[in-house]
Amino acid sequence: MTAFAYTAIEAATGRATTGKLECSSEEKAIADLKARGLCPTGMSEVKPSGGAAAGVARAKPRPAKESGQSWRFRKAVGKPERMVFTRQLAALVGAGMPLVHSLDLLARQERNPAWREVIASLADAIRSGGTLAHGLLCHPKIFDRLYVGMVTAGESSGKIEVVLERLAHHLEKSGRIESRVRSAMVYPLVIMAVAIAIVAALMTFVVPRFEKIFLSVLKGAPLPALTNGVLSASRGVQHHWLLILGTVVLAGTGGRWLGRCAPGARMFDRVKLRLPVVGDLLLKTAVARFSRTLGTMLMSGVPMLEALQLAREACGNLILAETVEGVRRRVREGESVAQPLAAGGVFPVVVAGMVEVGEETGTLPTMLGHVADMYDEEVDQAVTSLTSLIEPVMIVFMAGIVGTIVIALFLPIIRIIQLMT
């Protein structure tokens, strides 16, 4: 018998676990772990040298053959591949093709070798007696808890083709909105970076040359206040550029660190919601994501408490997530969803009203879908308006900065011309 150290994911809870077992081969060890309800993600033989305990301590589990958890999967597979895969799988299963055959077909036609191995591992998980959800658990970096939860509910209810169709629709809608919002945010950042680069070039190379001309021609004559301000700023950039760069890098690093800890992330998320124009856009995006996730989960047969937990994680904003967690606690105590949702004071009143109507009429999943569609439409309109507004504002902003520098440099030139005439 050979000792193996392993890392695995519990199929029931999704938590990672490690341990050691003895089997005659690695294949039998993997089969044994699956029989226990574990999805192996790493496996290595423990060398007996230095004692069993030392062997386990030194053993570094390598990716299991069926897990597909190598680093290249995480780099090569993203949301677009997952969205296309879900849509294709939903179409094949909906057409009556068995699930394992559908996965085999998708694996054969996939050109990305990393993604092909992931799909093949899902088919292998079903052939070995597991479920599709069990195979998805082996790839937590690709398939999140929401994805696995919906597939689990679909397999339990025997409506996997319906759930896959809903899941594909959910991913497409969410991806479209995220793409629109991201493009609206990227544009001003690019313009701002260009403006900073132009100003830095003017301050570093152009302004110093004009300063030499002014000193040599005017010979100590007083300069306009605007010109003195620009010249002082230019000297500061030239003499303290390293300090300025270090401050920017330190501020960026500190901001990222602060955003990763819970208090800092909560503060940033609260500030984001209070930003003019942008805050309303981010709130509508988060509400649409929450409503669509919760509605899709409930429509797929996921229990309310679990659906609220997954919808909380999908909000993308800690302030909204805290409100949803409060709703979840009160639902566990027997209350409805609408009352604590309205009491939180974060979600718009119309959302709580539509949820209340859905609960009273027994059409909560459908009503949540209507809420998501409504806010998706509002986000589309807001992004279009914001994009059309940002362009002239940024042009005026750049023109103002460059124009100020140009005017500051030409004022002394006018005085020089007057002295020469």
Secondary structure, DSSP 4 states (H G I P E B T S, - for coil): -EEEEEEEEETTT--EEEEEEEESSHHHHHHHHHHTTEEEEEEEEPP-TT-HHHHHHH--PEEPTTT--SHHHHHH--HHHHHHHHHHHHHHHHTT--HHHHHHHHHHH---HHHHHHHHHHHHHHHTT--HHHHHHT-TTTS-HHHHHHHHHHHHHT-HHHHHHHHHHHHHHHHHHHHHHHHHHHHHHHHHHHHHHHHHHIIIIIHHHHHHHHHHHHTTPPPPHHHHHHHHHHHHHHHSHHHHHHHHHHHHHHHHHHHHSHHHHHHHHHHHHHSTTHHHHHHHHHHHHHHHHHHHHHHTT--HHHHHHHHHHHS--HHHHHHHHHHHHHHHTT--SHHHHHHTSSS-HHHHHHHHHHHHHT-HHHHHHHHHHHHHHHHHHHHHHHHHHHHHHHHHHHHHHHHHHHHHHHHHHHHHHHHH-
